[in-house]
Amino acid sequence: EVNGKPLLETMLSRVAKSKLINKIIIATSTLPKDNQIDEFCINNGYECFRGSENDVLSRYYECSKKYNADVIVRLTADCPLIDSEIIDKAINYYLEKNVDYTANTVPPKKSTFPDGSDVEVFSMSALEKANTNVKDLKDREHVTFYFWKYNNVFKTGQIIQKEDWSKYRITVDYPEDFEVISFLFKEIKKRGIRGTTKEIVDILDENPNIFNKNAMYTYGMNW
């Protein structure tokens, strides 16, 4: 929790500001430890789908099939500072370029966005093809590797911006990350700002001690 609210709740309130997403579904595992996520969804009016803990690709596929999705926007809950403007930019890019898959932070070598601002957009047909063809368990855990890492089966695109913000880390994987995120959310509240990615970058620039707190971790280091 930060500011008395679970990070998931805060993240979802930011996602809800998207002008293009028309349905939010929380896809979690069937493990007993995730019952609290299911209960959170029930208490807060969110749809919850439960599937495999490690085969996240099948979880995405079965969830998308259940809800008859045509375009899927993948947002991971370790990115609580997700920016709705970047979400909509990714969706618009996907639609305008007529691609199968688009993202902002992958491939990582070309990313100009902070780790933790991750948005991926892909078609149901591409997801179905990945679910059928991907056999490697690690790739099934990471869901979208098949789209961009190994082959040229799909037409893909990546959002690139002029400013390079790839050195900033606003995801939550380690205790140091949580310290950074907690500071940022408290600053956003104190300053009375929306907390766009640009505003977050500015806060980190003003506070190098916070920026350096989790700087030893790099994007994708656990892949």
C-alpha positions as CSV (number, residue, x, y, z in Angstrom):
1,E,0.0,0.0,0.0
2,V,0.9,3.6,-0.6
3,N,-1.1,6.5,0.7
4,G,-3.4,4.0,2.3
5,K,-4.4,2.2,-1.0
6,P,-3.1,-1.0,-2.6
7,L,-0.9,-0.3,-5.6
8,L,-3.3,-2.3,-7.8
9,E,-6.1,0.1,-6.9
10,T,-4.0,3.2,-7.7
11,M,-2.8,1.7,-10.9
12,L,-6.3,0.9,-12.1
13,S,-7.5,4.4,-11.3
14,R,-4.7,5.6,-13.7
15,V,-5.6,3.1,-16.4
16,A,-9.3,4.2,-16.2
17,K,-8.2,7.7,-17.5
18,S,-7.5,6.1,-20.9
19,K,-9.8,7.4,-23.5
20,L,-9.6,4.2,-25.7
21,I,-9.7,1.3,-23.3
22,N,-13.4,0.1,-23.0
23,K,-13.0,-2.8,-20.6
24,I,-10.5,-3.6,-17.7
25,I,-10.0,-7.2,-16.6
26,I,-7.6,-8.3,-13.9
27,A,-6.1,-11.6,-14.9
28,T,-4.6,-13.4,-11.9
29,S,-3.8,-17.0,-10.9
30,T,-5.9,-19.7,-9.4
31,L,-3.6,-20.0,-6.4
32,P,-5.1,-19.4,-3.0
33,K,-2.7,-16.6,-2.4
34,D,-4.4,-14.6,-5.1
35,N,-7.9,-14.9,-3.5
36,Q,-7.3,-11.5,-2.1
37,I,-7.0,-10.1,-5.6
38,D,-10.3,-11.8,-6.5
39,E,-11.9,-10.3,-3.4
40,F,-10.5,-6.8,-4.3
41,C,-12.1,-7.1,-7.7
42,I,-15.5,-8.1,-6.2
43,N,-15.4,-5.2,-3.7
44,N,-14.3,-2.6,-6.3
45,G,-16.4,-3.6,-9.3
46,Y,-13.7,-5.1,-11.5
47,E,-13.9,-8.2,-13.6
48,C,-11.4,-10.9,-12.5
49,F,-10.2,-13.9,-14.6
50,R,-8.2,-16.6,-13.0
51,G,-5.8,-18.9,-14.9
52,S,-2.4,-20.5,-14.8
53,E,0.3,-19.0,-12.5
54,N,3.2,-19.7,-14.8
55,D,1.6,-20.2,-18.2
56,V,0.6,-16.6,-18.4
57,L,0.2,-16.9,-22.2
58,S,-2.6,-19.4,-21.8
59,R,-4.1,-17.1,-19.0
60,Y,-4.2,-14.2,-21.5
61,Y,-5.6,-16.3,-24.3
62,E,-8.4,-17.9,-22.2
63,C,-9.2,-14.5,-20.7
64,S,-9.4,-12.8,-24.0
65,K,-11.5,-15.5,-25.5
66,K,-13.9,-15.4,-22.6
67,Y,-14.5,-11.7,-23.1
68,N,-14.5,-11.8,-26.9
69,A,-11.6,-9.3,-27.1
70,D,-10.4,-8.1,-30.5
71,V,-7.6,-5.9,-29.4
72,I,-5.7,-6.6,-26.1
73,V,-3.8,-4.0,-24.2
74,R,-1.4,-5.7,-21.8
75,L,-0.5,-3.8,-18.6
76,T,1.4,-5.5,-15.8
77,A,0.6,-4.7,-12.2
78,D,4.2,-4.1,-11.3
79,C,3.9,-0.8,-13.2
80,P,1.6,1.2,-10.9
81,L,2.7,4.5,-12.4
82,I,1.4,3.7,-15.8
83,D,0.4,6.8,-17.8
84,S,-2.9,6.8,-19.6
85,E,-1.5,9.2,-22.3
86,I,1.1,6.6,-23.2
87,I,-1.5,3.8,-23.2
88,D,-3.6,5.8,-25.7
89,K,-0.5,6.6,-27.8
90,A,0.3,2.9,-28.1
91,I,-3.3,2.0,-29.0
92,N,-3.4,4.8,-31.6
93,Y,-0.1,3.7,-33.1
94,Y,-1.3,0.1,-33.3
95,L,-4.5,1.1,-35.1
96,E,-2.9,3.7,-37.4
97,K,0.0,1.5,-38.5
98,N,-2.2,-1.6,-38.9
99,V,0.3,-3.9,-37.0
100,D,-0.2,-7.1,-35.1
101,Y,1.8,-5.9,-32.1
102,T,3.1,-2.7,-30.8
103,A,4.9,-1.6,-27.6
104,N,6.9,1.2,-26.1
105,T,9.6,-0.5,-23.9
106,V,10.3,-3.6,-26.0
107,P,12.6,-4.4,-27.7
108,P,14.6,-2.9,-24.7
109,K,17.6,-1.9,-26.7
110,K,15.5,0.6,-28.6
111,S,13.3,1.8,-25.8
112,T,13.2,5.5,-24.9
113,F,10.6,5.0,-22.1
114,P,11.2,4.3,-18.4
115,D,11.1,0.7,-17.2
116,G,7.7,0.6,-15.6
117,S,5.8,2.6,-18.2
118,D,5.2,-0.6,-20.2
119,V,2.3,-0.9,-22.7
120,E,1.8,-3.7,-25.2
121,V,-1.1,-3.8,-27.7
122,F,-1.8,-6.9,-29.9
123,S,-4.6,-8.6,-31.8
124,M,-6.6,-11.5,-30.7
125,S,-5.5,-13.4,-33.8
126,A,-1.8,-12.9,-33.0
127,L,-2.5,-14.0,-29.4
128,E,-4.2,-17.1,-30.7
129,K,-1.3,-17.9,-33.0
130,A,1.2,-17.4,-30.1
131,N,-0.8,-19.6,-27.8
132,T,-0.8,-22.4,-30.4
133,N,2.9,-22.2,-31.5
134,V,4.9,-21.3,-28.3
135,K,6.2,-24.3,-26.5
136,D,9.0,-23.0,-24.4
137,L,7.8,-22.6,-20.8
138,K,9.8,-19.4,-20.2
139,D,8.3,-17.8,-23.3
140,R,4.8,-18.8,-22.2
141,E,5.5,-17.2,-18.8
142,H,6.5,-13.9,-20.4
143,V,3.5,-13.9,-22.9
144,T,4.7,-11.6,-25.7
145,F,8.3,-12.8,-26.4
146,Y,7.0,-14.6,-29.5
147,F,5.7,-11.4,-30.9
148,W,9.0,-9.5,-30.9
149,K,12.0,-11.5,-29.8
150,Y,12.4,-14.5,-32.1
151,N,10.7,-14.3,-35.5
152,N,9.2,-12.2,-38.2
153,V,5.8,-13.8,-38.2
154,F,4.1,-10.7,-37.1
155,K,4.1,-7.1,-38.2
156,T,5.3,-5.2,-35.2
157,G,6.0,-1.6,-34.2
158,Q,7.6,0.4,-31.4
159,I,6.8,3.8,-30.1
160,I,9.9,6.0,-30.0
161,Q,10.1,9.5,-28.5
162,K,12.7,12.2,-28.8
163,E,13.6,12.3,-25.1
164,D,15.4,9.2,-23.9
165,W,14.0,8.2,-20.5
166,S,15.2,4.6,-20.6
167,K,17.5,5.1,-17.6
168,Y,14.6,5.8,-15.2
169,R,13.1,2.9,-13.3
170,I,9.5,3.1,-12.0
171,T,8.6,-0.6,-11.7
172,V,8.2,-2.7,-8.6
173,D,10.3,-5.8,-8.4
174,Y,12.6,-5.2,-5.4
175,P,12.3,-3.5,-2.0
176,E,14.3,-0.5,-3.4
177,D,11.8,-0.2,-6.2
178,F,9.0,0.1,-3.7
179,E,10.8,2.8,-1.8
180,V,11.1,4.8,-5.1
181,I,7.5,4.2,-6.0
182,S,6.3,5.2,-2.5
183,F,8.3,8.4,-2.7
184,L,6.9,9.3,-6.2
185,F,3.3,8.7,-5.2
186,K,3.6,10.8,-2.1
187,E,5.2,13.6,-4.2
188,I,2.4,13.4,-6.7
189,K,-0.1,13.7,-4.0
190,K,1.8,16.5,-2.2
191,R,2.2,18.5,-5.4
192,G,-1.4,18.0,-6.6
193,I,-0.3,16.8,-10.0
194,R,-1.6,14.1,-12.3
195,G,1.7,12.2,-12.3
196,T,2.4,12.0,-16.0
197,T,5.6,10.2,-17.0
198,K,7.2,13.6,-17.8
199,E,6.3,14.8,-14.3
200,I,7.7,11.7,-12.7
201,V,11.0,12.1,-14.7
202,D,11.2,15.6,-13.4
203,I,10.7,14.5,-9.8
204,L,13.5,11.9,-10.2
205,D,15.8,14.5,-11.7
206,E,15.2,16.8,-8.7
207,N,15.9,13.9,-6.3
208,P,19.1,12.0,-7.5
209,N,19.2,10.1,-4.2
210,I,15.8,8.6,-5.0
211,F,16.8,8.0,-8.7
212,N,19.9,6.1,-7.6
213,K,18.1,4.0,-5.0
214,N,17.2,1.3,-7.5
215,A,19.5,2.2,-10.4
216,M,21.5,-1.0,-10.0
217,Y,18.6,-3.0,-11.5
218,T,18.2,-3.0,-15.3
219,Y,15.3,-3.7,-17.6
220,G,14.6,-7.4,-18.2
221,M,17.4,-8.6,-15.9
222,N,15.3,-11.6,-14.7
223,W,14.2,-12.7,-18.2
